[in-house]
Amino acid sequence: MSSMLIYSVFALAMLALAFFYLFFYRSWRRKQHLEQPFPEHWPGVLEAQVPIYRWLPSDLKQRFEQHVQLFLTEKNFYGCDGFEVDDRVRLTIAGHACLLIVARSYSDYDEIRSILVYPHVYRVQEQHHDGMVVSHSDQIRAGEASSLGQVVLAWSQCEESATNPDSPHNVILHEFAHQLDYLDGTADGAPPLSGDQAEQWQETMTHAYEQLRHSLSHRKESWLDPYGATEPAEFFAVLTESFFQQPKHLSKEQPAVFEALQRFYRIDPRVFCNDPHRPTR
């Protein structure tokens, strides 16, 4: 066999391998992971830590479990300040994060690489620029999301959300909503949409956002977290919390906003509020 032929065969083999890796390896690997059984103790933890899990219909529950299984296989968890990340922590975070995509494609989370977990709220130093003057300030945070595929969470806040499913606040939902917002490259309060859905979103959310800012500027009390008025990205994240935590209340107060979120998330969380001990708010 001539050296030229050997080189050609080798080049074709490498090209085929590269093609497989780029376009098929990820889906092949995920299929392999999903062939593994769902660990027996996971459902019990999810029922305790992600209450909505028990009310999901069988088709969505299976899809949810697959998303959680892939999430825990592919994402790296790191404990910060001496915090130990165990199965309960991982399942709580993965479960709430995967609620957002239970009716969407798992590929929405492809770019997420790591989750950093602090035991409590943590302090960060932020730079402020005023012309040539640079100043620093300390901020206390419960979580943050990065366009580089990193999510930071304070476990004390995550646990509070898990034990109080009707609270208007859920830091996990909030930060992973930011990750969905980043899908089009920037967190601007408008995740990737197309056609009439994008137009409806723009019109509905802009109106609701300005309405919230107007109410707060006139010192009117708002049922929605005022933090949502800081910028459109935070408005989307705060609304996402309300959509999953207080869906009936959101649909009553802001039906157009609820409809826009329902079209994006492709589910209606009101259907899963069947727990007789859960408030209707």
SVG drawing of the C-alpha trace seen along z (x, -y; Angstrom):
<svg xmlns="http://www.w3.org/2000/svg" viewBox="-57 -61 62 63">
<polyline fill="none" stroke="black" stroke-width="0.4" points="0.0,0.0 1.5,-3.3 2.2,-6.0 -0.3,-8.3 -3.1,-5.8 -2.2,-5.2 -2.3,-9.0 -5.6,-9.3 -7.3,-6.5 -5.9,-8.0 -7.2,-11.5 -10.6,-10.2 -10.7,-8.3 -9.8,-11.4 -12.3,-13.4 -15.1,-10.9 -14.1,-10.8 -14.2,-14.6 -17.6,-14.7 -18.9,-12.1 -17.6,-14.0 -19.0,-17.3 -22.4,-16.2 -23.2,-12.9 -21.0,-12.2 -23.0,-14.3 -26.3,-12.7 -24.7,-9.2 -23.2,-9.8 -26.5,-11.1 -28.3,-8.1 -25.8,-5.9 -26.3,-7.8 -30.1,-7.5 -29.9,-3.7 -28.7,-3.7 -31.6,-3.2 -32.8,-6.2 -31.3,-5.7 -33.9,-4.3 -33.4,-7.0 -33.7,-10.0 -37.5,-10.1 -37.9,-10.4 -35.4,-13.3 -37.0,-15.1 -40.5,-14.7 -39.2,-16.3 -37.1,-19.0 -39.0,-19.8 -42.7,-19.4 -44.1,-20.0 -42.3,-16.8 -45.0,-14.6 -47.8,-16.3 -46.2,-16.0 -48.1,-13.7 -46.3,-10.5 -44.9,-11.8 -43.5,-15.0 -42.2,-13.2 -40.2,-10.8 -38.8,-13.7 -38.0,-15.6 -36.1,-12.6 -34.1,-12.3 -33.2,-16.0 -32.1,-15.6 -30.1,-12.5 -28.2,-14.3 -27.8,-17.4 -26.1,-15.5 -24.0,-13.6 -22.7,-16.6 -22.5,-19.5 -19.8,-19.9 -20.7,-21.0 -18.2,-22.7 -18.6,-23.5 -17.3,-26.9 -16.1,-28.1 -15.9,-24.5 -19.5,-23.6 -20.0,-19.9 -22.1,-19.1 -24.1,-15.9 -26.8,-14.2 -29.5,-16.2 -27.9,-19.5 -27.3,-18.3 -30.8,-16.9 -32.4,-20.1 -30.5,-22.3 -30.9,-20.1 -34.6,-19.5 -35.5,-23.2 -33.3,-24.0 -34.8,-21.3 -38.4,-22.5 -37.6,-25.3 -36.9,-23.0 -39.2,-20.1 -41.2,-20.7 -38.2,-22.2 -35.1,-20.6 -32.3,-19.7 -29.9,-21.3 -31.0,-24.7 -28.5,-23.9 -25.7,-22.7 -23.4,-25.7 -23.7,-25.4 -20.5,-23.9 -20.4,-24.4 -22.4,-25.2 -20.7,-26.8 -22.5,-26.4 -21.8,-28.6 -23.3,-27.6 -24.8,-31.1 -25.2,-34.4 -21.7,-35.5 -19.8,-38.8 -18.4,-40.0 -16.6,-43.2 -17.9,-45.1 -16.2,-47.8 -18.0,-51.0 -16.7,-53.4 -17.5,-57.1 -15.5,-58.5 -11.8,-58.0 -12.8,-57.3 -13.0,-53.6 -14.6,-52.7 -15.4,-49.5 -18.3,-48.3 -19.1,-45.1 -22.3,-43.3 -24.1,-40.5 -25.5,-38.0 -27.7,-34.9 -26.8,-33.8 -25.6,-34.9 -25.3,-33.6 -22.6,-34.0 -22.6,-34.0 -19.5,-31.7 -21.7,-28.8 -21.3,-29.2 -24.0,-29.5 -23.3,-30.5 -25.9,-29.8 -26.2,-30.2 -27.5,-26.9 -29.4,-28.5 -31.4,-30.4 -31.9,-27.3 -33.1,-25.3 -35.5,-28.0 -37.1,-27.9 -37.3,-24.1 -39.1,-24.0 -41.5,-26.9 -42.7,-26.2 -45.3,-29.0 -42.8,-31.7 -42.5,-34.4 -38.7,-33.8 -36.7,-30.9 -33.0,-31.7 -32.5,-28.5 -35.3,-29.3 -34.1,-32.9 -30.5,-32.2 -31.3,-29.5 -33.8,-31.8 -30.8,-34.0 -29.0,-31.1 -32.0,-30.7 -31.8,-34.4 -28.2,-34.0 -29.0,-31.6 -29.0,-34.3 -25.7,-35.7 -26.9,-38.4 -29.1,-38.7 -31.7,-41.3 -34.9,-39.8 -35.8,-38.3 -34.8,-34.6 -34.5,-33.3 -37.9,-33.6 -39.1,-33.9 -41.9,-35.3 -45.1,-36.4 -44.0,-34.9 -41.0,-37.4 -43.3,-40.3 -45.9,-39.3 -43.1,-38.9 -41.6,-42.3 -44.9,-44.1 -46.2,-42.3 -43.1,-42.4 -42.2,-46.0 -45.6,-47.1 -45.5,-45.1 -42.0,-46.2 -42.8,-49.9 -46.0,-49.5 -44.0,-48.0 -41.4,-50.8 -44.2,-53.4 -46.0,-52.0 -42.8,-51.9 -41.9,-55.4 -45.2,-56.6 -44.6,-54.6 -47.4,-52.2 -47.1,-48.7 -46.4,-45.9 -47.2,-42.2 -44.2,-41.5 -40.7,-41.7 -39.5,-45.3 -36.1,-43.9 -37.7,-43.0 -37.8,-46.7 -34.0,-47.1 -33.6,-45.9 -35.4,-43.7 -33.1,-40.7 -34.1,-40.8 -37.8,-41.3 -37.7,-38.0 -36.0,-36.2 -38.4,-37.5 -41.4,-36.7 -40.1,-33.1 -40.0,-32.7 -43.6,-33.8 -44.7,-31.7 -43.6,-28.5 -44.1,-29.5 -47.4,-31.4 -48.9,-30.6 -52.5,-31.2 -51.7,-34.6 -49.6,-35.6 -52.3,-34.5 -54.9,-36.6 -52.8,-39.7 -51.0,-39.6 -52.8,-37.3 -50.9,-38.5 -47.5,-38.0 -48.6,-34.6 -49.6,-33.6 -46.2,-34.7 -44.3,-32.7 -46.5,-29.7 -45.7,-29.8 -42.0,-30.0 -41.9,-27.3 -44.5,-25.2 -46.3,-24.2 -49.0,-25.5 -47.9,-25.2 -51.4,-25.9 -52.3,-22.3 -49.7,-21.0 -51.0,-22.9 -53.2,-20.0 -51.9,-19.7 -54.8,-20.4 -52.4,-21.9 -50.9,-24.3 -52.3,-27.8 -54.1,-28.9 -52.1,-32.2"/>
</svg>
